[in-house]
Amino acid sequence: MKAQILATVATAALLAGCTTAYGEDLDTMATPSADAAAIPSGTGYFAADSTLPFKTPDFSKVSEDDYIPAFEQGMAIQKAEIQAIIDNPAPPTMDNTIVALEKSGRMLGRVARVFFAVTGSNTTDRLDEINTEISPKLTAHGDSIVLNPELFARVKAVYDNRAAMTMTPEDAALLEDTYEGMVHAGALLTEAQRTRVKEINSELSEITTEFGQQARAAMADQPVVFDSREDLAGLSESDIKAAADLAAEKGYAGKYAIALQNTTQQPLLPNMTNRAAREKLFMASYNRANGTTEIDTRPLVAKTAALRAEKAALFGEADWASYAMWDRMAEKPATALGFMERMVPALANTQRREAAMLNEAIAAEGGDFEVQPWDWYRYANKVKAERYDLDEDAMAEYFQLDTVLEDGVFYAAENLYGLTFQKRSDLPVYHPDVTTYTVFDRDGSELGLFYFDPFQRESKRGGAWMSNFVDQSDLWGTKPVIYNVLNIPKAPEGEVQLVSFDNVNTLFHEFGHALHGFFADQRYESLSGTAVARDFVEYPSQVNEMWATYPEVLSNYAKHYRTGETIPAEMIEKLEAASKFNQGYDFGEVVEAALLDMKWAALSQAEAAAIDTPEKVTAFERKSLEELGLEIDLVPPRYRTTYFNHIFSSPSGYSAGYYSYLWTEMLDRDSRKWFMDNGGLTRANGDHYRKTVLSTGGTMDYFEMFRNFAGREPDVTPMLEARGLIAGDEAADSEASDGKLPPRTVN
C-alpha cells in the first residue's frame, strides 16, 4: 500500500491516478490472531459492497445523511483492523502485516470514492459542509496509521528481512512502497516531530479544502455582469441568450452575465468585438479570488506555503519540492527545473515574435493600441485564420459529442486494443447527464464499466478528470469502474450538441486515463492502474490524444451534423499546421504556471514564513514570474496563485508537480513518434503499449517501463519540434547532441 495515499484519503478520489487501498471482507484478513469481536461492523448503505454489476455504487440508495455516519464507521473499523495487525503475536510477515494493511479500510474506501466523486461533479451546500467537517478527520485518521510507531515496527521488520524472502515483483513493490511511504510520512521522526507533522497535516487539510471551495465560488458564484447587449457584440445568439439567462438567475434581470471558466484566459474573449468588454472579462478572471471581491484566497496560500515548508524542514529537506518529489520519475526539483528552463529562451523569443506579429495585425485593422492579454486570442485567431484559412466554428460542425465519443474515442480503442462498448440505461447515476457503458475486452469478456459526465454545471468544479468508483484488483476479483468528467458548455435544449476541437482532444485525453485504469492487471489496488507517479500519470492520456486526428479515426467520427459529410482532409491539414502557431501563448502559459508552482514549492521555511500577508503573496508571485524571463504581462500563467487549484486545493495534489504535464508531454511526443514509425493504428502496436505501459500500474521503475516500450531512453526532441520551438534542422542537431535524457541511476 502506498502509505501516502492513506494520509490523503480525502482527496484521492479527485485525482487521476490516485487510488485508495482497501481490502474486502474482514474475515479474510491475514491476521490469524485478530479478535473478530473487537472489530466493529458497519451499518447503512456503505457497510457492504454494492449488489449492482461490477459493484458499482447505487446512487438511488445514497443520501447526503449517509456520509458522516459511513465515514465515522469506516474509520473506526479500519482503526480496529490496524490494531489487530499490531496485536498479532505472530512474527511480522508479508501476509500478516503488509497484505493485511493493504486489506484494511474497505468500508472507508467505498464511502470516500463516492463522496469525493460527487462533491467534485455535483456538489451541494450540504456536501461542502460535510467536506469541510470530514477532511481534517480523514487526514488525522490517515496519520494515525502511517505515523503509528507500533505498526511501523512490524512493517520495518518485514522490510529489513526482504532479502531472505521469496516474493513476486509486485509483492516487492508493495513492500517497498509501504515502507518508504511510511518513512516519507514521518515514521522515522521523533515523537515530537511526528506530533507536529500530524498538526500540520490537519491544518493543511482544512486550509486546502477551504481554498478549493473559495476558488470554485470565485468562478461559479461571481459571474461578470454586463449592462447591455452591445457589450457582448460578436457573440452568438445562443451565447447572448445564455448570458441573459444567467444574469436573471443571479438576480441581474435585464442584464447579461458570463460565468468564469477554470483558466486565466476565457473562451468567449476571441469573439467579443468590444475591447472594453474583453478587458473587463479578462481582468475579472485574472484578479479572481485576490481580494478585489469579498473572496481572497491569499491568506490561505500564505498559510499553506508556510506549513509545507515547515513540514519539509522536519524531514531535513531544504524545501517542499525536495520533500514532495520523493517518488516522482524526475525525482529531484533540479531535474524538473532544468528540463523546463531549457525551453525558456526559445519560448521567450517566440512570445516576442508573436506579439510583434499581432501588433502588426492590430495596426492593419486601424487599431491604435498594442496587444494585451485580452486581445491576444482575438488577433491570434485572425492571423491564424488568414494564414491557415482555419474556421474553428465551421470545424465544430463536424464534431457532434455522442459521435465523437462512440465513433471516435471508442473506435480508436477498438482498433488498438480490441475493446467494444455497450451503452446501458439500467444503472442509477448521480446526475441525469451521466451515461454508462459496459466495456468488453478483446476476448469478449467484461473488462469494466465506464461513466461519462460531459457537461458544465455550477455544482461541478472546473477542468476535466478521471477516477475510479471501483479499482481493479486480483486480490478481490474486482474489475474497474471508471468515470470521466468534463466541462463542456451544454447546448440549449433542442439544439445539436457540437463541441470544439479542444473538447474533442479532451475526450481522447481523459479516455486515455480510463484505458490506463481499465487495463490494470495488478493483485493490489494500491499499485493498480493509474496508481503511478504524478509525473507519469498524464503520459498515457496524452498519448491517446494522437488518435483524435489520425486519418482512419477522424474519418469515422468527424461527420457534418447536417450533411453527414466527412471532415475535409485539408481542414485537418490546416489544423495540424496551425497547431504550431501561437505557441508563445499556448505553451507559454503552461510553462509559466509550472515554474510558478516550483517557485512556491522551493521556499525555505524562513522564506515561506516571511510571506505572511496577502500583499506579500502578490509580491512573491510577481517577483517569481518576472524572474522567468518570459513575457508575463502579455502571457500570464494559465493559473495565477489565487485560483491555482492544482497546487493549493489539496494537501498534495499537483504541488511541486504541475511540471508533470510538460514532462509527460515529452514522453507522449516521443511515444507518438514510436507509434508512427511502427505503423500507427494497429492491434500489434496497441497490444505492445498495453503490455509494456498501460497494464503495469505502479509496479516498476518508470524509466524501465519506458525502455520496455520504446527500446531506449526518452527523447525531448519530438516535443520541442511538435511545439514549433525548434525546426527540423534544429531537431536533427538536438537529436545528435542532447535531445535524449541521460539514463537514470536506479538505487
MOTAHU-V252607 format. One record per run of one state. SS is the DSSP state (2 for helix, 1 for strand, 0 for the rest). FROM is the first residue (numbers start at 1). TO is the last residue. If there is no record, write none. Layout:
# MOTAHU-V252607
ss=[SS SS]
from=[FROM FROM]
to=[TO TO]
This chain:
# MOTAHU-V252607
ss=[0 2 0 2 0 2 0 2 0 2 0 2 0 2 0 2 0 2 0 2 0 2 0 2 0 2 0 2 0 2 0 1 0 2 0 2 0 1 0 2 0 2 0 1 0 1 0 2 0 2 0 2 0 2 0 2 0 1 2 0 1 0 1 0 1 0 1 0 1 0 1 0 1 0 1 0 2 0 2 0 2 0 2 0 1 0 1 0 2 0 2 0 2 0 2 0 2 0 2 0 2 0 2 0 2 0 1 0 2 0 2 0 1 0]
from=[1 3 7 9 13 26 29 36 39 45 48 53 56 59 62 65 88 94 104 106 122 125 147 149 161 162 165 169 186 191 221 224 227 229 233 237 250 256 259 269 272 275 287 290 291 296 297 298 315 320 328 333 365 373 389 392 397 400 401 418 420 425 435 441 446 456 465 471 473 474 478 479 480 489 498 499 501 519 525 528 537 549 551 558 559 560 566 567 569 579 583 602 605 611 614 627 641 644 645 649 660 678 683 695 702 711 715 716 717 723 728 737 740 741]
to=[2 6 8 12 25 28 35 38 44 47 52 55 58 61 64 87 93 103 105 121 124 146 148 160 161 164 168 185 190 220 223 226 228 232 236 249 255 258 268 271 274 286 289 290 295 296 297 314 319 327 332 364 372 388 391 396 399 400 417 419 424 434 440 445 455 464 470 472 473 477 478 479 488 497 498 500 518 524 527 536 548 550 557 558 559 565 566 568 578 582 601 604 610 613 626 640 643 644 648 659 677 682 694 701 710 714 715 716 722 727 736 739 740 747]
